[in-house]
Amino acid sequence: MNYLGTRLRELRESQGLLLRQVAAQIDVDTALMSKLERGERRAQREHIIKIATVLNANEKDLLVLWLADRIKDVIQDEPQANEALEIISKEIKKNEQ
């Protein structure tokens, strides 16, 4: 599953926008925008910020999905992925206090 791409497509279609319209507004080609939605390419952080503005979406929410996709790419085939995530989660929570 491609969390960010799925959400981008939902947002774009709900607003009646074409791929080429969004692509033009964030200064990428239509093929790249299509690949982002299908999960064939990963967006750069800067693209997410621009896309959030164009689609009137919550930037933080899109960045969370972007990061989730990146993490999944790295750990999805690792047998110890859940254990590693628990360690990192504890560390992040500790640093937030």
N, C-alpha and C positions, 0 to 999 in steps of 0.2 A: 504494500500500500504506500502511496505517495501522499503524505498528509498535506503538504503545502500545495502541490499541483492540483489536487482535488478541490481544495478550498478556493484557489485562484479561479478555477473554471466555474465553480458555483457562483462566486461573486461577479465574475465577468458576464456570465449568462443571465444572471438575475437582473443585471442592469442593461441587458440588450446590446452589449458591446461585442464587436468582432475582435478576433485575435489581432488583426492588423491595426485596429484602432488603439488598443492597449500598447502594442509593440511600438507604434510610432510615438506615443506619448512618453515612453520610457527609453526611447532611442536604442531599440534593438530590432532585429529583423523578426518577421512573423514566424519564421521557422524556429527560432530560438524560443519565442514565447510558447509556441505549440509544444516544444520539447520540455519546457519547464512544467507545463500543465500535465503532460503525460509521465513525468518523472524520468525522462531520458537524459536530462541535464539538470544540474543543480544551479540554482540562482546564486548570484553573489549578493552579499548583504546589502550593497547599495541598490541593487535591483528591487529588493523587497521593500525598501523605504520608498522608492519611487512608485512601485506598484500600489502600495498602501494608499498613497495620495491619490493616484488615478482612480482607484476603485472605492475610494472613501471608506477604507477598511481600517481597523485598529492595527497600527503598526506593530505594537507589542505582540498581539495575537499571531500575526503572520510570522514574526521573528521566532516565536516559540515553535511554530510548525516547521519553519526552516531548520532550526536547530535540532528538532526531533528527527527530521529526515537525515541530517548529517550524522547524528549519533547512531541511528539505526544502520546507516551504511557501513559504519566502522565495526559494529558489534553483532550484527544480526546472525552471523554464522559461528559465533563463539559460544562454546558450551557453558562457559562461566560468565556470560553476559549479565545475567540477573545479579549475581554476586558482586560483580564489578560496579554495577549501577547502584547497588545498596551502599557500597563503600563511598562512592562519589556523592550520593545523596546525603549521607550522614555528614560528610565533610562540608558540603555546601551549606547545610542547615547550621552547622557549628559556626561557620564563618559569618552567617547572617545575624547571629546573636550579638 
